[in-house]
Amino acid sequence: MKNLITFIVLLCLAQTSFGQLFSKERIRNRENWDKKTLTYGYYLGFNSLDFKFQYNTDNHKDIAVKTATGFNVGLIGNLRLTDHFDLRFEPGLSFTTRILTYPETYSTTAIDFSSVANNEREIKSTYVYLPLLLKISTKRLNNFKPFLLAGVSTAMNLSSNEKSLDDNSSGKFRMTANPTFMELGFGIDFYLPYFKFTPSIRGVFANGNELIEDNDPNSPWTGNISKMQTRGFFINFTVQ
């Protein structure tokens, strides 16, 4: 998060330098594109999502999270507010997998945490993802334009197991079905002859606790966790 904020500050400070460097006028592609009130597009991309844990006690080693590269796909609706501000709605699907590994010394109960069946939980998530973002753009520099993104999002986790009666004692890890997130990112619009291409990266940070505790309040898997929150980043490639 600190590195992301530092990069954004440097990006803003470098705007004047970019303007001087690319001040020579060139033929502008799709010159009137940004004057439209409503524009549409689609995106494909990747994600890497992790979990942040808070514990009731610090008597154990932290739960390790192994992440895998996920996949994003969706649509974009862009509402022009001013020359430098746009409101964007980006509904889509996000797929990701995370594996929790509990250290052997995590539980003081009779549960054998040296067994993979007990100390690993694979969490596959399929999100119907609904972000609402404010896009803050610099002045267009010939055929590209840097911007910042900030906003909020909600999601429907189709793989949450929230209503399942089974829990970790049956090998099933449960999460909330409707998490919410805060988002912050940046990107660059590239104006090509036939379309606008936009790579962007943004961090996502869950607002609330996503853990559904096991039925047993003293569960060795969830009893010591006070809060579990998704965090990570999306890299998307947009065509408009």
C-alpha positions in Angstrom: 0.0 0.0 0.0 2.9 2.4 0.8 4.5 1.7 -2.5 1.3 2.3 -4.3 0.7 5.7 -2.7 4.3 6.7 -3.4 3.9 5.8 -7.1 0.7 7.8 -7.4 2.4 10.9 -5.8 5.3 10.5 -8.2 2.9 10.2 -11.1 1.1 13.4 -10.2 4.4 15.3 -9.8 5.7 14.0 -13.1 2.7 15.4 -15.0 4.4 18.6 -15.9 7.5 16.8 -17.1 5.4 14.5 -19.3 3.7 17.6 -20.8 7.0 19.2 -21.7 8.5 15.9 -23.0 5.5 15.2 -25.3 4.5 18.8 -26.1 5.3 18.4 -29.8 1.9 18.1 -31.5 1.2 14.8 -33.3 -1.8 13.6 -35.2 -4.5 12.8 -32.6 -6.4 9.5 -32.8 -10.0 9.5 -31.9 -9.8 13.1 -31.0 -13.5 13.5 -30.0 -13.9 10.2 -28.1 -13.7 11.8 -24.7 -16.4 14.4 -25.5 -19.1 11.7 -25.5 -21.4 11.6 -22.5 -21.6 7.8 -22.4 -19.1 5.3 -23.7 -18.9 1.6 -23.3 -16.2 -1.1 -23.5 -15.0 -4.4 -22.1 -12.0 -5.6 -20.1 -9.9 -8.7 -19.5 -7.4 -9.0 -16.8 -5.7 -10.8 -13.9 -5.9 -10.7 -10.2 -3.8 -11.7 -7.2 -5.8 -11.8 -4.0 -4.6 -12.5 -0.5 -6.1 -12.5 3.1 -5.2 -10.2 6.0 -5.9 -11.8 9.4 -6.4 -10.4 12.8 -6.2 -12.8 15.8 -7.8 -12.9 19.2 -4.4 -14.0 20.7 -0.9 -14.0 19.4 0.0 -17.4 20.8 0.4 -19.1 17.4 2.2 -18.5 14.2 0.3 -16.8 11.4 -1.8 -18.7 8.9 0.0 -18.8 5.6 -1.8 -17.8 2.4 -0.7 -19.2 -0.9 -2.1 -17.1 -3.8 -2.6 -18.0 -7.4 -3.2 -15.8 -10.4 -6.9 -15.3 -11.1 -8.8 -14.0 -14.1 -11.2 -11.1 -14.6 -13.6 -10.3 -17.4 -16.3 -7.7 -17.6 -18.0 -4.7 -19.2 -17.5 -0.9 -18.8 -20.0 1.9 -18.7 -18.3 5.4 -18.6 -20.3 8.6 -17.8 -18.4 11.8 -18.6 -18.8 14.4 -15.8 -16.2 17.0 -16.9 -13.0 17.1 -19.0 -11.1 15.5 -16.1 -13.7 13.5 -14.2 -15.6 10.4 -15.2 -17.9 8.0 -13.3 -17.3 4.3 -14.3 -19.4 1.2 -13.6 -17.5 -2.0 -14.3 -19.6 -5.1 -13.7 -17.8 -8.4 -14.3 -16.7 -11.8 -13.1 -13.5 -12.5 -11.1 -12.1 -16.0 -10.4 -9.4 -16.7 -7.8 -8.0 -19.4 -5.6 -6.3 -19.1 -2.2 -4.9 -21.9 -0.1 -4.7 -21.4 3.7 -2.0 -23.4 5.5 -2.2 -23.7 9.3 1.1 -24.3 11.1 1.4 -27.6 12.9 1.6 -25.7 16.2 -1.5 -23.6 15.5 -3.9 -25.7 17.5 -3.6 -26.9 21.0 -6.5 -29.3 20.6 -6.4 -33.0 19.7 -6.6 -32.0 15.9 -3.6 -33.3 14.0 -2.4 -30.2 12.1 0.5 -32.1 10.6 -2.1 -33.7 8.3 -2.8 -31.9 5.0 -6.5 -32.8 5.4 -6.6 -30.6 8.6 -4.0 -27.9 8.0 -4.9 -26.9 4.4 -8.0 -25.2 3.1 -8.4 -24.4 -0.6 -10.7 -21.4 -1.1 -12.0 -21.0 -4.6 -13.9 -17.8 -5.1 -16.1 -16.8 -8.0 -17.2 -13.1 -7.6 -19.9 -11.3 -9.5 -18.0 -8.0 -9.1 -19.7 -4.6 -9.1 -17.4 -1.6 -8.8 -18.3 2.1 -9.0 -15.2 4.2 -9.6 -14.3 7.8 -10.0 -11.7 8.4 -12.8 -9.5 11.5 -12.4 -7.6 12.2 -15.6 -4.8 14.5 -16.5 -4.8 16.6 -19.6 -4.5 14.5 -22.7 -0.9 14.4 -24.0 -1.1 13.7 -27.8 -2.3 10.0 -27.9 -2.2 9.1 -24.2 -3.7 10.2 -20.9 -2.7 9.1 -17.4 -5.4 8.8 -14.7 -6.2 7.8 -11.2 -9.1 5.6 -10.0 -10.8 5.6 -6.6 -14.1 4.0 -5.5 -16.0 1.3 -3.8 -17.3 -2.1 -4.9 -19.5 -4.9 -3.8 -19.5 -8.5 -4.9 -21.5 -11.7 -4.8 -19.2 -14.6 -3.9 -20.9 -17.5 -5.6 -18.5 -20.0 -3.8 -18.8 -18.5 -0.3 -20.6 -21.5 1.4 -22.2 -19.0 3.7 -25.4 -20.9 4.1 -23.7 -24.3 4.4 -24.5 -26.3 7.5 -21.1 -28.0 7.2 -18.0 -26.3 8.5 -14.3 -27.0 8.8 -14.9 -30.1 10.8 -16.3 -31.5 7.5 -13.5 -29.8 5.5 -15.6 -26.8 4.3 -14.4 -23.3 4.8 -17.1 -20.6 4.9 -17.1 -16.9 3.9 -19.6 -14.1 3.6 -21.5 -14.0 0.3 -21.5 -10.2 -0.1 -18.2 -8.5 0.7 -17.6 -4.8 0.0 -14.3 -3.2 -1.0 -12.4 0.0 -1.3 -10.3 0.6 -4.4 -7.4 2.8 -5.5 -5.4 2.6 -8.7 -4.0 4.2 -11.8 -3.7 3.6 -15.5 -3.0 5.2 -18.9 -5.4 5.6 -21.9 -3.8 5.0 -25.2 -5.7 6.4 -28.2 -5.2 4.1 -31.2 -6.6 4.6 -34.7 -9.6 2.4 -34.2 -10.1 2.1 -30.4 -8.9 3.3 -27.0 -6.7 0.8 -25.2 -6.2 1.1 -21.4 -4.0 -0.9 -19.1 -4.6 -0.2 -15.4 -3.8 -1.6 -12.0 -5.7 -1.1 -8.7 -5.6 -2.3 -5.2 -8.7 -3.8 -3.5 -9.2 -3.8 0.2 -12.2 -5.5 2.0 -14.1 -3.4 4.5 -15.5 -5.9 6.8 -14.9 -9.4 8.2 -15.5 -12.1 5.6 -15.1 -15.1 7.9 -18.1 -17.2 8.8 -17.1 -18.9 12.0 -17.4 -22.6 12.6 -20.3 -23.9 14.6 -18.0 -24.7 17.5 -16.8 -21.4 19.0 -13.6 -23.1 20.0 -12.9 -24.4 16.5 -9.2 -24.8 15.9 -9.6 -23.4 12.4 -11.7 -20.2 13.2 -11.8 -19.8 16.9 -8.7 -17.6 17.1 -9.5 -15.4 14.1 -11.2 -12.1 14.9 -11.2 -10.8 11.4 -10.3 -12.0 7.9 -10.3 -9.6 5.0 -9.4 -9.8 1.3 -6.7 -7.6 -0.1 -4.8 -7.7 -3.4 -4.7 -6.1 -6.8 -6.3 -6.3 -10.3 -4.5 -5.7 -13.6 -7.0 -5.0 -16.3 -6.7 -4.3 -20.1 -9.7 -2.3 -21.4 -10.9 -1.8 -25.0 -13.3 1.1 -25.7 
